[in-house]
Amino acid sequence: MSIKKDEYGFIRSSGYGRVDLDTLRSQLNADPDEAIYHTSNSGGVRSSRQVKDGSVPVQPGDTFNAGPQVVKASLLTDLFNRQHRERHAPQPRYQRIQGQSEPAPDNAVAAIPLFDKEVRAIKKAGFGAVPSPKETRWGWCVRLKGLTLPGGSRTDAMILLPKNYPNASPIGFYLKAGANTGGLDRGHLYDTTYHGAVDLSAHGWQWFCGIAEGWKPGRHNLVTYLSMVLTMLSERRG
């Protein structure tokens, strides 16, 4: 088995075998506060898990990257107590425009060159079906179609990149309202939003609260966040 760090900052496997967490952290030059994410393909389904200890099996095409820790809503009690309450008030809702079912406002444009490198990295990391970001009045939109949830059900998801991305990370992500969420942990799925995330419930989207704690501009990117999203989707409810 061979693993090699890619020009885009993640590690790719070219064979079968096992790799331990210490080796991954060393090769990725991971900071102590970063998590290690293992993304793999099984039966045509791309999924991700956080590597927490020991060693993990790998196969050709598997990737590993270092990223922020995921903090879910129910784990944010201390954060609520430390910050001003108004920061966590529900956000204003964007009203649905007649005939418009998707959050794609007028004059939405393709991603600017800022994202060129990240789009190439997404495809190199095995997320080839993910389209380039599109600009909306809420930020840059990345649509994820047919993602597999725990239990095997599929749904559409969406990530909104803030207008000051990559200096700021996405704030959670969105799932189609009413979709079959299978074994997904619905305790973190809301009809409204918090922490400054855009409320798109009028457009048929629910918000999943997964905060990227410790986002590092210039180091963390779309590959990082997609790995986090797949990890959150892979976690079954307790």
Sequence and secondary structure as in RCSB ss.txt:
>XXXX:A:sequence
MSIKKDEYGFIRSSGYGRVDLDTLRSQLNADPDEAIYHTSNSGGVRSSRQVKDGSVPVQPGDTFNAGPQVVKASL
LTDLFNRQHRERHAPQPRYQRIQGQSEPAPDNAVAAIPLFDKEVRAIKKAGFGAVPSPKETRWGWCVRLKGLTLP
GGSRTDAMILLPKNYPNASPIGFYLKAGANTGGLDRGHLYDTTYHGAVDLSAHGWQWFCGIAEGWKPGRHNLVTY
LSMVLTMLSERRG
>XXXX:A:secstr
  EEE TTS EEE SSEEEEHHHHHHHTT  TT EEEEEEEETTEEEEEEE SSEEEE TT EEEEE EEEEGGG
 HHHHHHS GGGGS   B    TT  SS  TT  B  GGGHHHHHHHHHTT TT    EEETTEEEEEEEEEE T
TS EEEEEEEE TTTTSS  EEEEEETT   TTB GGGEESS  TT  B GGGTEEEEEEEEET  BTTB HHHH
HHHHHHHHH B  
